[in-house]
Each structure stands twice: as C-alpha cells, then as structure tokens.
Amino acid sequence: MTQVTDQGVALSDTACMPRVLTRPQEQDMETNEGTIDRALRVLAGLVLIALTLTGTIGAWGWIGLVPIATGLIGWCPAYTLLGIKTCPMKAR
C-alpha cells in the first residue's frame, strides 16, 4: 500500500526510503539550454546591465535581467515554443 502526504512524498510498505513524486507542472520546465548557452546568456545579461549602469545605453539595458534569469534557471520559454534544445541528451 502506498500513502501520499501533502509534501508530495509517497511511503511504500515494501520500501525503506520515501520516493518523491513529481508534479505535472514540474515536468513542463525541463532544462532546454546547454552549458555554453547558459553561460553566454548570463554573460550577455551582465554586459547589458553594466552598460546601463555606466550610462552607455539607456534604461532598455535592464532587459539583461531576462537572459540572466533564463541562464540561471536553464529553461527558456521561447525555446519551448520553438522546439529548440541546446542541452545534450541525457543517457537513460
């Protein structure tokens, strides 16, 4: 018999260790950016913000927060819409 709690953990009578259940919305945000892509996004975002802070470009440079966020998370919504993945395939 399996018991599910509010924390998303299932305890089985036959298993010693609890197993974590994944929620459906967590499966949608699968990593779709590779390491180089993520690093370039963070770098580009930092450059845009630095240029804004030095007055070289206008306030639109704060858009650099978007590539920083997507680079740190590893998931790009535009890539999902376009069906693009730059991360290597995981071995199963």
C-alpha positions as CSV (number, residue, x, y, z in Angstrom):
1,M,0.0,0.0,0.0
2,T,1.2,3.5,-0.8
3,Q,0.5,6.6,1.2
4,V,0.7,10.1,-0.2
5,T,1.2,13.1,2.0
6,D,0.8,16.8,1.4
7,Q,4.6,17.2,1.0
8,G,4.5,15.1,-2.2
9,V,6.2,12.1,-0.6
10,A,5.0,8.6,-1.1
11,L,5.8,5.9,1.5
12,S,5.6,2.3,0.4
13,D,5.2,-0.7,2.7
14,T,8.0,-2.5,0.8
15,A,10.4,0.3,0.5
16,C,12.6,1.7,3.3
17,M,13.2,5.1,1.6
18,P,10.5,7.5,0.6
19,R,10.3,8.4,-3.1
20,V,9.5,11.9,-4.2
21,L,6.5,12.4,-6.5
22,T,6.9,14.8,-9.4
23,R,4.1,17.2,-10.0
24,P,2.8,17.6,-13.6
25,Q,3.9,21.3,-13.8
26,E,7.5,20.4,-12.9
27,Q,7.8,18.2,-16.0
28,D,7.0,21.1,-18.3
29,M,10.1,23.1,-17.2
30,E,12.6,20.6,-18.4
31,T,16.1,22.0,-19.0
32,N,16.4,23.1,-22.6
33,E,19.7,25.1,-22.5
34,G,23.1,23.7,-22.7
35,T,26.1,24.8,-20.6
36,I,27.6,27.1,-23.2
37,D,24.2,28.6,-24.0
38,R,23.5,29.3,-20.3
39,A,27.0,30.8,-19.8
40,L,26.6,33.1,-22.8
41,R,23.1,34.2,-21.6
42,V,24.4,35.2,-18.2
43,L,27.4,37.0,-19.7
44,A,25.3,38.9,-22.2
45,G,22.9,39.9,-19.5
46,L,25.7,41.1,-17.2
47,V,27.1,43.2,-20.1
48,L,23.8,44.8,-20.8
49,I,23.3,45.7,-17.2
50,A,26.8,47.0,-16.8
51,L,26.3,49.2,-19.9
52,T,23.1,50.5,-18.4
53,L,24.7,51.3,-15.1
54,T,27.6,53.2,-16.8
55,G,25.2,55.2,-18.9
56,T,26.4,53.9,-22.2
57,I,23.0,52.6,-23.2
58,G,19.5,53.7,-21.9
59,A,17.2,52.0,-19.5
60,W,16.3,49.3,-22.0
61,G,19.5,47.6,-20.9
62,W,17.7,46.3,-17.9
63,I,16.3,43.7,-20.3
64,G,19.5,41.9,-19.4
65,L,17.8,40.5,-16.4
66,V,15.8,38.2,-18.7
67,P,18.9,36.3,-20.1
68,I,20.4,36.2,-16.7
69,A,17.3,34.6,-15.3
70,T,16.9,32.1,-18.1
71,G,20.6,31.2,-17.9
72,L,20.5,30.6,-14.2
73,I,17.3,28.5,-14.5
74,G,18.3,26.6,-17.6
75,W,14.9,26.9,-19.2
76,C,13.9,29.3,-22.0
77,P,10.2,29.7,-22.8
78,A,11.0,30.8,-26.3
79,Y,13.0,27.6,-26.9
80,T,10.0,25.6,-25.6
81,L,7.7,27.3,-28.1
82,L,10.1,26.8,-31.0
83,G,11.1,23.2,-30.0
84,I,14.7,24.1,-29.6
85,K,17.1,22.3,-27.2
86,T,20.7,23.1,-26.8
87,C,21.4,20.8,-23.9
88,P,22.9,17.4,-24.7
89,M,20.6,14.3,-24.5
90,K,20.7,12.5,-21.1
91,A,21.7,8.9,-21.1
92,R,19.0,6.6,-19.8
